[in-house]
Every structure is written in C-alpha cells, then in structure tokens.
C-alpha cells in the first residue's frame, strides 16, 4: 500500500475511534467531575458510571460514546429553549 493510502486509513481510523471527536476531546480534557456529568446526561450514573469514568474515550464502548453525545444534544436543546439568546 502507498504511504498516501496508509495516511488516509489512519485518519479514517482516528475519526471512527473518536480521536477527532469534540466530545472525545472534552472527555479527555475534563475532570472526573466533568466525566460524571457527561455520563449522567447519557443516562449512565451510579454504579454504571464507576468504571466508565476512569476509561479513556477510545476505550468506552461505541454505544456508551453515542449515548453521551445524544445526552449532550438533548441537554443543548433544553438549554437553548430555557435560556434563549
């Protein structure tokens, strides 16, 4: 395979694994408290969140990452409605 194809596959893999995700960046840069909030918004709290809070974004199962993103979107819609610009 050519170097260009290898680079293209590497970029695709980064996207698929969430390394370029804004939510993934927030997860990596956030504190444990921030991660707990993200997990709570996703519907995962309490015992379900204990192991996930210490995981890297890439280690989280895809359904959990998708739930976190969906929870943030729900919160944003609600916040936009409650606090109009």
N, C-alpha and C positions, 0 to 999 in steps of 0.2 A: 504494500500500500504506500501511496505517496505521503510525504510529510504534510501536504495541504489537507489530504483526506483525514489523516490522523488528528490534525488540529481541529478540523470540523467535528469529528466524532467526540473529541474531548470537550468542546464547547457544548455540544448536544447533551453529553452526559452530565455536565455541570448543571444545565438547566433542569434536566429530568430529576436529578438528585436534590434540587432545591438550593444549590450553592449560589445561584444568582437571584434567588427569591428575596424580595424586600422583607417578607415575613421571616424568612430564614435569617436574614441579617439582623432583624430586630431580636430574634430568639438568641442568636449568638452574642449580641452586644448587650442584651438585657440582663438584669439581675435575676436571682431566684424568685424574688417577689414578682417581677415582670412576667416571668415564665408561668408562675402560678395563675396570674391574671389571664394570660392567654389560654391556658388550659381550662380555666373556669368558663371563659367565653365560649370555648368549644364544647362545653358540656362535660368536661372531664375534671372532676375535683375530688378532694378527699384522697382515699386510698388509690384511686386510678391515677392520680397525678404524682404520687410519691416517687415512682420510678421514672416517669417521663420527664420530670423537672430537671433531673440530672443528666439527661441524654443530650447528645449533640443533635442539631436539627436533622442532619443526614441519617442519624440512627433511628429517628422516630419513624414508625410505620407510615406509609403513604396515607392510609385513611385518617390517622391522627393529624398529620400535617394539613390534610384537606379540611378536617373539622375545625382546626384552628383558624384557617383562612376564612371559612364560612362564618365562624363565630365573629371574627373581626368585621366582616361585611355586614352582618346583622346589627352589630353594635354601631357601626358607622351610619347605617340607615336610620337607626333610632336616634342617635346623637344629632344627625342633621335635621331631623324632624323637631326635636326638642329644643335645640339651640340653633335656630336659623341665623344665617349670616347677617 
